[in-house]
């Protein structure tokens, strides 16, 4: 029988941790058998259980051997849905950061500034893709007051998908560059993809922070009611060298 998200969430809450690596299975964790071009996590589900995981989430019925195997339609999609469900239970503000470069540096600087005031959770390393974002969200606890989620993309629609998972309240696009155009088709494709964060925040009526000296970001954020500018000259917040 296919397990629904609500039931799986109860399993996750009891476990308290998830893993996608059969070589690193904390005791009692839930192993998600992800697939890739050159690997199939379903083949390592039994190994993950032997290594310490309490349950293994799989999407191939033939590997199921006991009640410790949880069968779903698609492991990756289930991981993402579980992360979104958990994010909604935590109900804390989330700041999303994307951009052509500077995402990780901006995230680290922002985390350093906010940690003295808030019990903060933020993306570790560059866990900023369709797998890393869900894993980041699933580390949220009721002790956290605020979260920062870094979002990366290498094709159109990816930021929109990550926003659907993380449901951010605040958005920052660091910049939009002309490098790394492969996967986007053109510079306009990059602009549209990064702008998907603004699109989501606009619909949610959240708040965006934009660089007042960047004409592209300034234009993209024009129709957002709640926006705060930073930069040099005519901006809400002006940075000065120390």
Residue frames as a rotation matrix with the C-alpha (Angstrom) as fourth column:
UNK 1
0.576 0.817 0.000 0.00
0.817 -0.576 0.000 0.00
0.000 0.000 -1.000 0.00
UNK 2
-0.213 -0.601 0.770 1.23
0.541 -0.729 -0.420 3.50
0.814 0.328 0.480 -0.87
UNK 3
-0.128 0.110 -0.986 1.71
0.962 -0.228 -0.150 5.60
-0.241 -0.967 -0.077 2.28
UNK 4
0.612 0.396 0.684 0.31
0.566 -0.824 -0.031 9.16
0.551 0.406 -0.729 2.28
UNK 5
-0.189 -0.766 0.614 2.22
0.093 -0.637 -0.766 12.23
0.978 -0.088 0.192 3.46
UNK 6
0.348 0.383 0.856 0.32
-0.769 -0.406 0.494 12.58
0.537 -0.830 0.153 6.74
UNK 7
1.000 0.022 -0.011 1.18
-0.014 0.861 0.509 9.03
0.021 -0.509 0.861 7.75
UNK 8
0.364 -0.931 0.042 4.76
0.691 0.239 -0.683 9.42
0.625 0.278 0.729 6.60
UNK 9
0.038 -0.323 0.946 5.04
-0.325 -0.899 -0.294 12.61
0.945 -0.297 -0.139 8.62
UNK 10
0.818 0.273 0.506 4.20
-0.564 0.214 0.797 10.71
0.109 -0.938 0.330 11.79
UNK 11
0.803 -0.592 -0.066 7.01
0.589 0.806 -0.063 8.30
0.091 0.011 0.996 10.95
UNK 12
0.088 -0.788 0.609 9.39
0.418 -0.526 -0.741 11.21
0.904 0.320 0.284 10.35
UNK 13
0.370 0.116 0.922 8.44
-0.616 -0.712 0.337 12.90
0.695 -0.693 -0.192 13.64
UNK 14
0.979 -0.019 0.205 9.22
-0.141 0.667 0.732 9.71
-0.151 -0.745 0.650 15.54
UNK 15
0.565 -0.808 0.166 12.51
0.799 0.485 -0.357 9.27
0.208 0.334 0.919 13.70
UNK 16
0.736 -0.200 -0.647 13.59
0.214 -0.838 0.503 12.91
-0.642 -0.508 -0.574 13.90
UNK 17
-0.146 -0.837 -0.527 16.06
-0.532 -0.383 0.755 12.59
-0.834 0.391 -0.390 11.01
UNK 18
0.925 0.351 0.146 16.29
-0.056 0.506 -0.860 11.58
-0.376 0.788 0.488 7.37
UNK 19
-0.167 -0.983 -0.069 19.17
-0.316 -0.013 0.949 10.42
-0.934 0.181 -0.308 5.21
UNK 20
0.824 0.361 -0.436 19.73
-0.515 0.157 -0.843 9.84
-0.236 0.919 0.315 1.50
UNK 21
0.025 -0.918 -0.397 23.11
-0.842 0.195 -0.503 8.14
0.539 0.347 -0.768 1.91
UNK 22
0.841 0.347 -0.415 23.14
-0.152 0.888 0.433 4.43
0.519 -0.301 0.800 2.77
UNK 23
-0.024 -0.930 -0.367 26.70
0.541 0.297 -0.787 4.92
0.841 -0.218 0.496 4.06
UNK 24
-0.948 -0.225 0.223 25.49
-0.036 -0.622 -0.782 7.40
0.315 -0.750 0.582 6.68
UNK 25
-0.052 0.980 -0.194 22.37
0.061 0.197 0.979 6.15
0.997 0.039 -0.070 8.45
UNK 26
-0.698 -0.183 0.693 21.91
-0.617 -0.338 -0.711 7.56
0.364 -0.923 0.123 11.96
UNK 27
-0.926 0.324 -0.194 20.12
0.376 0.838 -0.396 5.19
0.034 -0.439 -0.898 14.33
UNK 28
-0.291 0.924 -0.250 16.36
0.609 -0.022 -0.793 5.43
-0.738 -0.383 -0.556 13.88
UNK 29
-0.569 0.010 -0.823 16.51
-0.419 -0.864 0.279 7.66
-0.708 0.503 0.496 10.80
UNK 30
0.571 0.735 0.365 14.37
0.114 0.369 -0.922 7.42
-0.813 0.569 0.127 7.66
UNK 31
-0.585 -0.804 0.103 16.31
0.136 0.028 0.990 6.53
-0.800 0.593 0.093 4.50
UNK 32
0.551 0.711 -0.437 15.03
-0.332 -0.294 -0.896 7.98
-0.766 0.639 0.074 1.21
UNK 33
-0.068 -0.558 0.827 16.06
0.520 0.688 0.507 5.83
-0.852 0.464 0.243 -1.76
UNK 34
0.437 0.191 -0.879 16.71
-0.448 -0.801 -0.397 8.52
-0.780 0.567 -0.265 -4.36
UNK 35
0.477 -0.252 0.842 17.57
0.731 0.646 -0.220 7.76
-0.489 0.721 0.492 -7.96
UNK 36
0.231 -0.438 -0.869 20.00
-0.444 -0.842 0.307 9.40
-0.866 0.315 -0.389 -10.35
UNK 37
0.569 -0.051 -0.821 21.49
-0.816 0.090 -0.571 8.88
0.103 0.995 0.009 -13.77
UNK 38
-0.113 -0.750 -0.652 24.07
-0.503 0.609 -0.613 6.47
0.857 0.258 -0.446 -12.38
UNK 39
-0.979 -0.202 0.028 22.56
-0.127 0.494 -0.860 5.19
0.160 -0.846 -0.509 -9.13
UNK 40
-0.029 0.987 -0.156 19.38
-0.230 0.145 0.962 3.71
0.973 0.064 0.223 -7.71
UNK 41
-0.551 -0.227 0.803 18.83
-0.777 -0.211 -0.593 4.11
0.304 -0.951 -0.060 -3.99
UNK 42
0.562 0.823 0.083 16.22
-0.811 0.529 0.249 1.38
0.161 -0.208 0.965 -3.98
UNK 43
0.519 -0.432 -0.738 19.04
-0.014 0.859 -0.513 -1.13
0.855 0.276 0.439 -4.36
UNK 44
-0.592 -0.805 -0.037 20.60
0.106 -0.032 -0.994 0.09
0.799 -0.592 0.104 -1.12
UNK 45
0.155 0.757 0.634 17.45
-0.658 -0.400 0.638 0.30
0.737 -0.516 0.436 1.01
UNK 46
0.847 0.150 -0.511 18.10
0.184 0.818 0.545 -2.98
0.500 -0.555 0.665 2.81
UNK 47
-0.113 -0.976 -0.184 21.69
0.755 0.036 -0.655 -1.92
0.646 -0.213 0.733 3.48
UNK 48
-0.436 0.012 0.900 20.44
-0.287 -0.950 -0.126 1.36
0.853 -0.313 0.417 4.97
UNK 49
0.650 0.730 0.213 18.18
-0.495 0.194 0.847 -0.53
0.577 -0.655 0.488 7.37
UNK 50
0.641 -0.500 -0.582 21.06
0.629 0.777 0.024 -2.76
0.441 -0.382 0.813 8.39
UNK 51
-0.357 -0.882 0.308 23.22
0.577 -0.468 -0.670 0.32
0.735 -0.061 0.676 8.95
UNK 52
-0.875 -0.023 -0.484 20.81
0.458 -0.368 -0.809 1.93
-0.160 -0.929 0.333 11.42
UNK 53
-0.758 0.651 0.040 17.83
-0.569 -0.691 0.446 3.48
0.317 0.315 0.894 9.66
UNK 54
-0.608 0.624 0.491 14.45
-0.241 0.444 -0.863 2.53
-0.757 -0.643 -0.120 11.10
UNK 55
0.476 0.801 0.362 12.62
0.269 0.259 -0.928 2.82
-0.837 0.539 -0.093 7.77
UNK 56
-0.768 -0.639 0.047 13.43
0.220 -0.194 0.956 3.02
-0.601 0.745 0.290 4.08
UNK 57
0.301 0.845 -0.442 11.24
-0.236 -0.383 -0.893 4.99
-0.924 0.374 0.084 1.66
UNK 58
-0.753 -0.553 0.358 11.30
0.124 0.415 0.901 3.28
-0.647 0.723 -0.244 -1.76
UNK 59
0.027 0.791 -0.612 9.40
-0.763 -0.379 -0.524 3.47
-0.646 0.481 0.593 -5.05
UNK 60
-0.324 -0.104 -0.940 10.09
-0.744 0.642 0.185 -0.01
0.584 0.760 -0.285 -6.43
UNK 61
0.539 0.724 0.431 7.75
-0.831 0.374 0.411 -2.63
0.137 -0.580 0.803 -4.99
UNK 62
0.704 -0.238 -0.670 10.12
-0.007 0.940 -0.342 -5.52
0.711 0.245 0.659 -5.68
UNK 63
-0.401 -0.914 0.051 12.61
-0.048 -0.035 -0.998 -4.32
0.915 -0.403 -0.030 -3.01
UNK 64
0.050 0.508 0.860 10.01
-0.916 -0.319 0.242 -4.28
0.398 -0.800 0.449 -0.23
UNK 65
-0.475 -0.329 -0.816 10.78
-0.050 0.936 -0.349 -7.04
0.878 -0.126 -0.461 2.26
UNK 66
-0.479 0.306 -0.822 9.04
0.869 0.297 -0.396 -5.96
0.122 -0.905 -0.408 5.47
UNK 67
0.615 0.785 -0.071 6.99
0.780 -0.593 0.201 -3.23
0.116 -0.179 -0.977 7.14
UNK 68
0.181 -0.642 -0.745 10.17
0.441 -0.624 0.645 -1.22
-0.879 -0.445 0.170 7.52
UNK 69
-0.854 -0.340 0.393 10.04
0.490 -0.276 0.827 -0.52
-0.173 0.899 0.402 3.78
UNK 70
-0.047 0.832 -0.553 7.66
0.180 -0.538 -0.824 2.35
-0.983 -0.138 -0.124 2.97
UNK 71
-0.495 -0.093 0.864 6.42
0.836 0.221 0.502 2.26
-0.238 0.971 -0.032 -0.63
UNK 72
0.058 0.471 -0.880 5.61
-0.006 -0.882 -0.472 5.54
-0.998 0.032 -0.049 -2.41
UNK 73
0.867 0.344 0.359 5.03
0.348 0.097 -0.933 6.54
-0.356 0.934 -0.036 -6.03
UNK 74
0.488 -0.734 0.472 8.15
0.331 -0.345 -0.878 8.69
0.808 0.585 0.074 -6.34
UNK 75
0.244 -0.440 -0.864 10.81
0.969 0.145 0.200 8.99
0.038 -0.886 0.462 -3.63
UNK 76
-0.788 -0.594 0.164 12.11
0.595 -0.803 -0.050 12.44
0.161 0.058 0.985 -4.66
UNK 77
-0.347 0.745 0.569 8.64
-0.076 -0.627 0.775 13.91
0.935 0.225 0.275 -4.96
UNK 78
0.576 0.557 -0.598 7.72
0.500 0.339 0.797 12.41
0.647 -0.758 -0.084 -1.59
UNK 79
-0.233 -0.750 -0.619 10.82
0.972 -0.194 -0.131 13.91
-0.022 -0.632 0.775 0.03
UNK 80
-0.877 -0.091 0.471 9.83
0.212 -0.954 0.210 17.32
0.430 0.284 0.857 -1.34
UNK 81
0.054 0.981 0.184 6.20
-0.054 -0.181 0.982 16.99
0.997 -0.063 0.044 -0.24
UNK 82
0.427 0.028 -0.904 7.27
0.826 0.394 0.402 15.88
0.367 -0.919 0.145 3.23
UNK 83
-0.632 -0.742 -0.223 9.60
0.774 -0.595 -0.216 18.88
0.027 -0.309 0.951 3.50
UNK 84
-0.666 0.465 0.583 6.81
-0.097 -0.829 0.551 21.26
0.740 0.311 0.597 2.50
UNK 85
0.406 0.841 -0.357 4.41
0.242 0.278 0.930 19.62
0.881 -0.463 -0.091 4.95
UNK 86
0.124 -0.462 -0.878 6.98
0.988 0.142 0.064 19.93
0.095 -0.876 0.474 7.75
UNK 87
-0.837 -0.447 0.314 7.72
0.451 -0.890 -0.067 23.56
0.310 0.085 0.947 6.82
UNK 88
-0.224 0.848 0.480 4.02
-0.174 -0.519 0.837 24.37
0.959 0.104 0.264 7.20
UNK 89
0.555 0.382 -0.739 3.86
0.604 0.427 0.673 22.70
0.572 -0.820 0.006 10.61
UNK 90
-0.305 -0.769 -0.562 6.78
0.952 -0.262 -0.158 24.82
-0.026 -0.583 0.812 11.82
UNK 91
0.588 0.731 0.346 5.09
0.758 -0.648 0.080 28.01
0.282 0.215 -0.935 10.55
UNK 92
0.229 -0.582 -0.780 8.15
0.504 -0.615 0.607 30.24
-0.833 -0.532 0.153 10.87
UNK 93
0.802 0.019 -0.597 9.30
-0.407 -0.714 -0.570 33.04
-0.437 0.700 -0.565 8.54
UNK 94
0.308 -0.716 0.627 11.66
0.688 0.623 0.373 31.89
-0.657 0.316 0.684 5.78
UNK 95
0.423 -0.322 -0.847 14.07
-0.560 -0.828 0.035 34.06
-0.712 0.460 -0.530 3.82
UNK 96
0.660 -0.199 0.725 14.95
0.582 0.745 -0.326 32.70
-0.475 0.637 0.607 0.37
UNK 97
0.237 -0.681 -0.693 18.15
-0.487 -0.700 0.522 33.72
-0.841 0.214 -0.497 -1.40
UNK 98
0.523 -0.182 0.833 19.00
0.704 0.643 -0.302 33.13
-0.481 0.744 0.464 -5.05
UNK 99
0.681 -0.340 -0.648 21.14
-0.495 -0.866 -0.066 34.79
-0.539 0.366 -0.758 -7.72
UNK 100
0.843 -0.394 -0.366 23.77
-0.207 0.391 -0.897 34.07
0.497 0.832 0.248 -10.35
UNK 101
-0.110 -0.860 -0.497 26.56
0.518 0.377 -0.768 34.32
0.848 -0.342 0.404 -7.78
UNK 102
-0.700 -0.267 0.663 27.11
-0.351 -0.679 -0.645 35.43
0.622 -0.684 0.381 -4.22
UNK 103
0.345 0.927 -0.147 24.27
-0.315 0.262 0.912 33.29
0.884 -0.268 0.383 -2.83
UNK 104
0.412 -0.213 -0.886 26.33
0.690 0.708 0.151 31.39
0.595 -0.673 0.439 -0.31
UNK 105
-0.702 -0.712 0.003 28.32
0.568 -0.562 -0.601 34.43
0.430 -0.421 0.799 0.83
UNK 106
-0.469 0.623 0.626 25.13
-0.492 -0.773 0.401 36.46
0.734 -0.120 0.669 1.25
UNK 107
0.536 0.681 -0.500 23.53
-0.012 0.598 0.802 33.61
0.844 -0.424 0.328 3.18
UNK 108
0.035 -0.619 -0.785 26.50
0.880 0.391 -0.269 33.33
0.473 -0.681 0.558 5.53
UNK 109
-0.864 -0.351 0.361 26.67
0.200 -0.897 -0.394 37.09
0.462 -0.268 0.846 6.11
UNK 110
-0.121 0.915 0.386 22.94
-0.552 -0.385 0.740 37.29
0.825 -0.123 0.551 6.75
UNK 111
0.531 0.276 -0.801 23.09
0.367 0.777 0.511 34.33
0.764 -0.566 0.311 9.13
UNK 112
-0.437 -0.792 -0.427 25.94
0.792 -0.114 -0.600 35.96
0.426 -0.600 0.677 11.05
UNK 113
-0.813 0.160 0.560 23.92
-0.223 -0.974 -0.046 39.16
0.538 -0.162 0.827 11.39
UNK 114
0.082 0.992 0.099 20.71
-0.606 -0.030 0.795 37.42
0.791 -0.125 0.599 12.49
UNK 115
-0.004 -0.102 -0.995 22.02
0.382 0.919 -0.096 34.72
0.924 -0.380 0.036 14.81
UNK 116
-0.925 -0.375 -0.070 22.54
0.198 -0.317 -0.928 37.04
0.325 -0.871 0.367 17.81
UNK 117
-0.656 0.730 0.192 18.83
-0.751 -0.606 -0.262 37.91
-0.075 -0.316 0.946 17.77
UNK 118
0.405 0.880 -0.247 17.06
-0.909 0.416 -0.008 34.79
0.096 0.228 0.969 16.46
UNK 119
-0.104 -0.314 0.944 17.25
-0.269 0.922 0.278 31.05
-0.958 -0.225 -0.180 16.91
UNK 120
0.282 0.108 -0.953 18.22
-0.890 -0.341 -0.302 30.55
-0.358 0.934 0.000 13.31
UNK 121
0.164 -0.272 0.948 18.44
0.311 0.926 0.212 27.64
-0.936 0.260 0.237 10.90
UNK 122
0.468 -0.036 -0.883 20.08
-0.717 -0.600 -0.355 28.10
-0.517 0.799 -0.307 7.52
UNK 123
0.967 -0.073 -0.242 21.31
-0.135 0.664 -0.736 26.14
0.214 0.744 0.632 4.53
UNK 124
0.454 -0.860 0.233 24.57
-0.172 0.172 0.970 24.36
-0.874 -0.480 -0.070 5.24
UNK 125
-0.520 -0.736 0.433 27.18
0.358 0.272 0.893 24.46
-0.776 0.619 0.122 2.51
UNK 126
-0.754 0.267 -0.600 25.57
-0.631 -0.547 0.550 24.64
-0.182 0.793 0.581 -0.92
UNK 127
-0.769 0.584 0.262 22.56
0.543 0.811 -0.215 22.38
-0.338 -0.023 -0.941 -0.26
UNK 128
-0.549 0.479 -0.685 20.51
-0.316 -0.878 -0.360 24.61
-0.774 0.019 0.633 -2.54
UNK 129
-0.823 0.208 -0.528 18.91
-0.505 0.157 0.849 22.29
0.260 0.965 -0.024 -5.12
UNK 130
0.053 0.966 -0.253 15.82
-0.704 0.216 0.677 20.07
0.709 0.142 0.691 -5.44
UNK 131
0.299 -0.027 -0.954 17.32
0.488 0.863 0.128 17.66
0.820 -0.504 0.272 -2.88
UNK 132
-0.664 -0.713 -0.226 19.28
0.573 -0.290 -0.767 20.04
0.481 -0.639 0.601 -0.66
UNK 133
-0.615 0.498 0.612 16.37
-0.537 -0.832 0.138 22.43
0.578 -0.243 0.779 -0.03
UNK 134
0.489 0.823 -0.289 14.03
-0.319 0.477 0.819 19.65
0.812 -0.309 0.496 1.25
UNK 135
0.143 -0.513 -0.846 16.80
0.733 0.629 -0.258 18.27
0.665 -0.583 0.467 3.46
UNK 136
-0.839 -0.429 0.333 17.39
0.161 -0.782 -0.602 21.76
0.519 -0.452 0.726 4.88
UNK 137
-0.208 0.863 0.460 13.69
-0.700 -0.460 0.546 22.21
0.683 -0.209 0.700 5.65
UNK 138
0.560 0.457 -0.691 13.44
0.031 0.822 0.569 18.81
0.828 -0.340 0.446 7.34
UNK 139
-0.380 -0.749 -0.543 16.06
0.706 0.145 -0.694 19.98
0.598 -0.647 0.473 9.85
UNK 140
-0.405 0.322 0.856 13.75
-0.421 -0.896 0.138 22.70
0.811 -0.305 0.499 11.16
UNK 141
-0.552 0.275 -0.787 12.58
0.748 0.581 -0.321 22.31
0.369 -0.766 -0.527 14.76
UNK 142
0.538 0.839 0.075 10.08
0.670 -0.480 0.567 24.15
0.512 -0.255 -0.821 16.93
UNK 143
0.290 -0.525 -0.800 13.04
0.740 -0.408 0.535 25.84
-0.608 -0.747 0.270 18.64
UNK 144
-0.689 -0.580 0.434 13.87
0.719 -0.475 0.507 27.75
-0.088 0.661 0.745 15.46
UNK 145
0.017 0.663 -0.749 12.41
0.369 -0.700 -0.611 31.23
-0.929 -0.266 -0.257 15.01
UNK 146
0.598 0.056 -0.799 13.66
-0.613 -0.610 -0.502 32.00
-0.516 0.790 -0.330 11.50
UNK 147
0.279 -0.516 0.810 15.22
0.490 0.802 0.342 30.19
-0.826 0.302 0.476 8.55
UNK 148
0.156 -0.321 -0.934 17.37
-0.777 -0.624 0.085 31.15
-0.610 0.713 -0.346 5.57
UNK 149
0.409 0.062 0.910 17.11
0.333 0.919 -0.212 28.91
-0.850 0.390 0.355 2.52
UNK 150
-0.387 -0.620 -0.683 19.55
-0.546 -0.443 0.711 29.21
-0.743 0.648 -0.167 -0.36
UNK 151
0.564 0.650 0.510 18.15
0.123 0.544 -0.830 28.32
-0.816 0.531 0.227 -3.79
UNK 152
-0.547 -0.758 -0.355 20.15
-0.358 -0.171 0.918 27.45
-0.756 0.630 -0.178 -6.89
UNK 153
0.614 0.768 0.180 18.99
-0.112 0.310 -0.944 26.69
-0.781 0.560 0.277 -10.42
UNK 154
-0.613 -0.790 -0.031 20.38
-0.131 0.063 0.989 25.36
-0.779 0.610 -0.142 -13.69
UNK 155
-0.827 0.396 0.399 17.19
0.506 0.215 0.835 25.33
0.245 0.893 -0.379 -15.75
UNK 156
-0.655 0.632 0.415 13.96
-0.519 -0.775 0.362 27.35
0.550 0.022 0.835 -16.08
UNK 157
0.331 0.926 -0.183 11.26
-0.364 0.304 0.881 26.62
0.871 -0.225 0.437 -13.53
UNK 158
-0.141 -0.449 -0.882 13.61
0.560 0.699 -0.445 25.33
0.817 -0.557 0.153 -10.85
UNK 159
-0.969 -0.182 0.166 13.36
-0.014 -0.632 -0.775 28.37
0.246 -0.754 0.610 -8.55
UNK 160
-0.209 0.968 0.139 9.57
-0.838 -0.250 0.485 28.24
0.504 -0.016 0.863 -8.89
UNK 161
0.331 0.292 -0.897 9.62
0.035 0.946 0.321 24.58
0.943 -0.137 0.303 -7.84
UNK 162
-0.549 -0.630 -0.549 11.88
0.596 0.166 -0.786 25.30
0.586 -0.759 0.284 -4.86
UNK 163
-0.825 0.329 0.459 9.58
-0.485 -0.829 -0.279 28.13
0.289 -0.453 0.843 -3.79
UNK 164
0.201 0.936 -0.290 6.62
-0.600 0.352 0.719 25.73
0.774 0.029 0.632 -3.84
UNK 165
0.159 -0.230 -0.960 8.57
0.521 0.846 -0.116 23.49
0.839 -0.482 0.254 -1.47
UNK 166
-0.659 -0.605 -0.447 10.00
0.690 -0.251 -0.679 26.12
0.298 -0.756 0.583 0.90
UNK 167
0.395 0.904 0.164 7.11
0.782 -0.425 0.456 28.63
0.482 -0.051 -0.875 0.77
UNK 168
-0.589 -0.750 -0.302 9.34
0.799 -0.484 -0.357 31.66
0.122 -0.451 0.884 1.57
UNK 169
0.511 0.731 -0.453 8.04
0.805 -0.591 -0.046 34.89
-0.302 -0.341 -0.890 3.10
UNK 170
0.590 -0.444 -0.674 11.02
-0.331 -0.895 0.299 37.04
-0.736 0.047 -0.675 2.14
UNK 171
0.735 -0.315 0.600 13.14
0.647 0.589 -0.484 37.02
-0.201 0.744 0.637 -1.01
UNK 172
0.399 -0.695 -0.598 16.57
-0.414 -0.718 0.559 38.25
-0.818 0.025 -0.575 -2.05
UNK 173
0.849 -0.306 0.430 18.10
0.527 0.456 -0.717 37.98
0.024 0.836 0.548 -5.52
UNK 174
0.238 -0.837 -0.493 21.79
0.499 -0.330 0.801 38.83
-0.833 -0.437 0.339 -5.18
UNK 175
-0.275 -0.314 -0.909 22.31
-0.635 -0.650 0.417 39.54
-0.722 0.692 -0.021 -8.89
UNK 176
0.719 0.437 0.540 21.64
0.149 0.662 -0.734 38.18
-0.679 0.608 0.411 -12.37
UNK 177
-0.113 -0.911 -0.397 24.71
-0.464 -0.305 0.832 37.51
-0.878 0.279 -0.388 -14.49
UNK 178
0.547 0.259 -0.796 25.42
-0.834 0.089 -0.544 36.50
-0.070 0.962 0.265 -18.07
UNK 179
-0.596 -0.789 -0.149 27.74
-0.787 0.611 -0.083 33.64
0.156 0.068 -0.985 -17.13
UNK 180
-0.910 0.166 0.381 26.57
0.007 0.923 -0.385 30.00
-0.415 -0.347 -0.841 -17.02
UNK 181
-0.337 0.814 -0.473 23.82
-0.900 -0.427 -0.092 30.42
-0.277 0.395 0.876 -19.61
UNK 182
-0.722 0.052 -0.690 23.77
-0.337 0.845 0.416 26.73
0.604 0.533 -0.593 -20.50
UNK 183
-0.746 0.545 -0.382 20.47
0.665 0.623 -0.412 25.20
0.013 -0.562 -0.827 -19.43
UNK 184
-0.227 0.656 -0.719 18.66
0.323 -0.646 -0.691 28.54
-0.919 -0.390 -0.066 -19.60
UNK 185
0.317 0.353 0.880 18.89
0.916 0.127 -0.381 29.14
-0.246 0.927 -0.283 -23.34
UNK 186
0.049 -0.266 0.963 19.64
0.503 -0.826 -0.254 32.84
0.863 0.497 0.093 -23.05
UNK 187
-0.927 -0.374 0.033 20.26
0.190 -0.544 -0.817 35.67
0.323 -0.751 0.576 -20.62
UNK 188
-0.364 0.881 0.302 16.53
-0.776 -0.466 0.425 36.37
0.515 -0.080 0.853 -20.69
UNK 189
0.327 0.447 -0.833 16.01
0.008 0.880 0.475 32.80
0.945 -0.162 0.285 -19.53
UNK 190
-0.544 -0.595 -0.593 18.28
0.654 0.142 -0.743 33.45
0.526 -0.791 0.312 -16.55
UNK 191
-0.889 0.240 0.390 16.36
-0.361 -0.892 -0.274 36.62
0.282 -0.384 0.879 -15.69
UNK 192
0.048 0.987 -0.156 13.02
-0.666 0.148 0.731 34.82
0.744 0.069 0.664 -15.87
UNK 193
0.183 -0.019 -0.983 14.26
0.389 0.920 0.055 31.91
0.903 -0.393 0.176 -13.75
UNK 194
-0.785 -0.505 -0.359 15.80
0.534 -0.257 -0.806 34.02
0.315 -0.824 0.471 -10.99
UNK 195
-0.769 0.536 0.349 12.73
-0.533 -0.839 0.112 36.26
0.353 -0.099 0.930 -11.13
UNK 196
-0.083 0.748 -0.658 10.56
0.100 0.664 0.741 33.27
0.992 -0.004 -0.130 -10.20
UNK 197
-0.571 -0.151 -0.807 11.46
0.802 0.109 -0.588 34.05
0.176 -0.983 0.059 -6.58
UNK 198
-0.956 0.245 -0.163 9.97
-0.204 -0.951 -0.233 37.53
-0.212 -0.189 0.959 -6.92
UNK 199
-0.474 0.818 -0.325 6.93
-0.441 0.099 0.892 36.03
0.762 0.566 0.315 -8.66
UNK 200
-0.193 0.381 -0.904 6.27
0.621 0.761 0.188 33.74
0.759 -0.526 -0.384 -5.71
UNK 201
-0.739 -0.145 -0.658 6.77
0.642 -0.446 -0.623 36.48
-0.204 -0.883 0.422 -3.11
UNK 202
-0.895 0.446 -0.012 4.47
-0.415 -0.822 0.390 38.77
0.164 0.354 0.921 -5.09
UNK 203
-0.205 0.855 -0.476 1.67
-0.138 0.456 0.879 36.18
0.969 0.246 0.025 -5.05
UNK 204
-0.098 0.108 -0.989 2.17
0.857 0.515 -0.028 35.51
0.506 -0.850 -0.143 -1.36
UNK 205
0.677 0.271 0.684 2.29
0.056 -0.946 0.319 39.25
0.734 -0.178 -0.656 -0.63
UNK 206
0.562 -0.606 -0.563 5.60
0.806 0.249 0.537 38.83
-0.186 -0.755 0.629 1.12
UNK 207
0.828 -0.354 -0.435 8.60
-0.266 -0.931 0.251 41.16
-0.493 -0.092 -0.865 1.17
UNK 208
0.640 -0.698 0.321 11.57
0.733 0.431 -0.526 41.36
0.229 0.573 0.787 -1.19
UNK 209
0.493 -0.630 -0.600 14.90
0.038 -0.674 0.738 43.06
-0.869 -0.387 -0.308 -0.65
UNK 210
0.708 -0.193 0.680 16.47
0.706 0.214 -0.675 44.39
-0.015 0.957 0.288 -3.84
UNK 211
-0.315 -0.904 -0.290 19.62
0.763 -0.423 0.490 46.21
-0.565 -0.067 0.822 -4.89
UNK 212
0.599 0.625 -0.501 18.53
0.287 -0.751 -0.594 49.73
-0.748 0.212 -0.629 -5.86
UNK 213
0.021 -0.691 -0.722 21.63
-0.657 -0.554 0.512 50.05
-0.754 0.464 -0.465 -8.05
UNK 214
-0.859 -0.218 0.464 20.74
0.139 0.773 0.619 47.02
-0.493 0.596 -0.633 -10.16
UNK 215
-0.584 0.646 -0.492 18.31
-0.789 -0.594 0.158 48.08
-0.190 0.480 0.856 -12.89
UNK 216
-0.551 0.380 -0.743 17.21
-0.244 0.778 0.579 44.51
0.798 0.500 -0.336 -13.67
UNK 217
-0.664 0.273 -0.696 16.28
0.707 0.533 -0.465 43.73
0.244 -0.801 -0.547 -10.06
UNK 218
-0.832 0.354 -0.427 14.71
-0.083 -0.841 -0.535 47.14
-0.548 -0.410 0.729 -9.64
UNK 219
-0.543 0.627 -0.558 12.48
-0.806 -0.203 0.556 46.53
0.235 0.752 0.616 -12.66
UNK 220
-0.572 0.293 -0.766 11.61
0.104 0.952 0.286 42.95
0.814 0.084 -0.575 -11.65
UNK 221
-0.678 0.243 -0.694 10.44
0.735 0.214 -0.643 44.09
-0.008 -0.946 -0.324 -8.22
UNK 222
-0.941 0.237 0.243 8.41
-0.182 -0.956 0.230 47.10
0.287 0.172 0.943 -9.42
UNK 223
-0.140 0.986 -0.088 5.01
-0.443 0.017 0.896 45.41
0.885 0.164 0.435 -9.10
UNK 224
-0.197 0.031 -0.980 5.72
0.721 0.682 -0.123 43.99
0.665 -0.730 -0.156 -5.62
UNK 225
0.649 0.599 0.469 3.87
0.153 -0.707 0.691 46.01
0.745 -0.377 -0.551 -3.00
UNK 226
0.933 -0.331 0.139 6.24
-0.195 -0.144 0.970 45.26
-0.301 -0.932 -0.199 -0.15
UNK 227
0.579 -0.804 0.133 9.83
0.669 0.376 -0.641 45.82
0.466 0.460 0.756 -1.23
UNK 228
0.860 -0.399 -0.319 12.84
0.025 -0.591 0.806 47.23
-0.510 -0.701 -0.498 0.57
UNK 229
0.814 -0.566 0.130 15.85
0.111 -0.068 -0.991 48.61
0.570 0.822 0.007 -1.28
UNK 230
0.658 -0.718 -0.226 19.51
0.232 -0.092 0.968 48.61
-0.716 -0.690 0.106 -0.34
UNK 231
0.402 -0.577 0.711 22.61
0.896 0.089 -0.434 49.93
0.187 0.812 0.553 -2.04
UNK 232
-0.660 -0.662 -0.356 24.22
0.689 -0.722 0.067 53.30
-0.301 -0.201 0.932 -2.68
UNK 233
-0.945 0.225 0.240 22.46
-0.071 -0.852 0.519 56.61
0.321 0.473 0.820 -3.01
UNK 234
-0.331 0.913 0.237 18.67
-0.921 -0.368 0.131 56.53
0.206 -0.174 0.963 -3.12
UNK 235
-0.300 0.203 -0.932 17.91
0.048 0.979 0.197 53.35
0.953 0.014 -0.304 -1.14
UNK 236
0.748 0.649 0.141 16.12
-0.151 -0.040 0.988 52.43
0.647 -0.760 0.068 2.07
UNK 237
0.826 -0.562 0.042 19.35
0.117 0.243 0.963 51.06
-0.552 -0.790 0.266 3.51
UNK 238
0.796 -0.598 -0.089 22.73
-0.382 -0.383 -0.841 52.37
0.469 0.704 -0.533 2.45
UNK 239
0.760 -0.594 -0.264 25.93
0.649 0.684 0.332 50.43
-0.017 -0.424 0.906 2.99
UNK 240
0.797 -0.569 0.201 28.99
-0.544 -0.822 -0.171 52.34
0.263 0.027 -0.965 4.14
UNK 241
0.228 -0.797 -0.560 32.58
0.181 0.599 -0.780 51.05
0.957 0.077 0.281 4.34
UNK 242
0.951 0.063 -0.303 33.80
0.304 -0.001 0.953 50.46
0.060 -0.998 -0.021 7.88
